[in-house]
């Protein structure tokens, strides 16, 4: 249900008069099926909750995803600098926009 979860994340969801209303853009039509929503509601313990799927322009689909809370940058040392300078790490950060929080030095004896 990874695709369904992504579709819900980019949709507008509201609970109106005990009915779950999901408005998603048309690109998520195949990812959001009635069976997937029913299964998710059963896992949440709400099997009798009514829901309605609308496909069109969702307001939240065009809005940017809120940025995560930035943590304090770790202190730079030689190991961290070497890791961040590695081409594969740089490529991964470009593709996925991740941040490096900690770097372990595997040459240290307590990491064996």
C-alpha positions as CSV (number, residue, x, y, z in Angstrom):
1,X,0.0,0.0,0.0
2,X,3.0,2.3,-0.5
3,X,1.5,4.0,-3.5
4,X,-1.8,4.5,-1.7
5,X,-0.1,6.1,1.2
6,X,1.8,8.4,-1.1
7,X,-1.5,9.3,-2.8
8,X,-3.1,10.1,0.6
9,X,-0.1,12.2,1.5
10,X,-0.6,14.4,-1.5
11,X,-4.4,14.6,-1.2
12,X,-6.8,16.7,0.8
13,X,-8.5,14.7,3.5
14,X,-11.4,15.9,5.6
15,X,-13.9,14.4,8.0
16,X,-17.3,15.9,7.3
17,X,-20.5,14.7,9.0
18,X,-18.8,11.3,9.9
19,X,-17.7,10.8,6.3
20,X,-14.1,10.8,5.2
21,X,-13.7,12.9,2.1
22,X,-10.6,12.4,0.1
23,X,-9.8,14.8,-2.8
24,X,-6.8,13.7,-4.9
25,X,-5.4,14.8,-8.2
26,X,-6.2,12.7,-11.2
27,X,-2.7,11.3,-11.4
28,X,-3.4,9.2,-8.2
29,X,-6.5,7.6,-9.7
30,X,-4.8,4.2,-10.0
31,X,-3.1,4.4,-6.6
32,X,-6.3,5.1,-4.6
33,X,-8.8,2.3,-4.8
34,X,-11.8,1.6,-2.7
35,X,-10.3,-1.6,-1.5
36,X,-7.1,0.0,-0.3
37,X,-9.1,2.7,1.6
38,X,-11.3,0.1,3.2
39,X,-8.3,-2.0,4.3
40,X,-6.6,1.0,5.8
41,X,-9.8,2.0,7.7
42,X,-10.1,-1.6,9.0
43,X,-6.5,-1.5,10.3
44,X,-7.3,1.8,12.0
45,X,-10.3,0.2,13.7
46,X,-12.9,2.2,11.7
47,X,-14.4,-0.4,9.4
48,X,-17.8,1.2,9.3
49,X,-16.6,4.8,8.5
50,X,-18.0,6.0,5.2
51,X,-15.7,7.6,2.7
52,X,-15.9,9.4,-0.6
53,X,-13.1,9.7,-3.2
54,X,-13.0,12.7,-5.4
55,X,-10.5,13.1,-8.2
56,X,-9.7,16.5,-9.5
57,X,-7.5,19.3,-8.3
58,X,-6.5,18.9,-4.7
59,X,-5.4,22.1,-3.1
60,X,-2.7,20.4,-1.0
61,X,-1.3,18.5,-4.1
62,X,0.1,21.7,-5.6
63,X,1.4,23.0,-2.3
64,X,4.9,22.2,-1.4
65,X,5.5,19.6,1.3
66,X,6.4,21.3,4.6
67,X,10.1,21.2,5.4
68,X,11.2,19.0,8.3
69,X,12.5,20.6,11.4
70,X,16.2,21.3,11.0
71,X,18.4,19.9,13.7
72,X,21.6,21.5,14.8
73,X,24.4,20.7,12.3
74,X,26.8,18.1,13.6
75,X,30.3,19.2,14.2
76,X,32.5,18.8,11.2
77,X,35.5,16.5,11.6
78,X,37.8,14.7,9.2
79,X,35.5,11.6,9.0
80,X,32.4,13.7,8.3
81,X,34.2,15.8,5.7
82,X,35.5,12.6,3.9
83,X,32.0,11.1,3.9
84,X,30.3,14.2,2.6
85,X,33.0,14.5,-0.1
86,X,32.3,11.0,-1.4
87,X,30.7,11.1,-4.9
88,X,28.1,8.5,-4.1
89,X,27.0,10.3,-0.9
90,X,26.8,13.6,-2.9
91,X,24.7,11.9,-5.6
92,X,22.4,10.3,-3.0
93,X,21.8,13.7,-1.3
94,X,21.1,15.3,-4.7
95,X,18.6,12.7,-5.7
96,X,16.8,12.4,-2.4
97,X,17.5,15.7,-0.7
98,X,18.6,14.0,2.5
99,X,20.7,15.3,5.3
100,X,23.5,13.6,7.1
101,X,23.0,13.6,10.8
102,X,25.8,11.5,12.1
103,X,28.8,9.8,10.6
104,X,30.4,6.8,12.2
105,X,34.1,6.1,11.8
106,X,34.3,2.3,11.3
107,X,38.0,2.3,12.0
108,X,37.4,3.2,15.6
109,X,37.8,0.1,17.9
110,X,34.4,0.5,19.6
111,X,32.6,0.1,16.2
112,X,33.9,-3.4,15.6
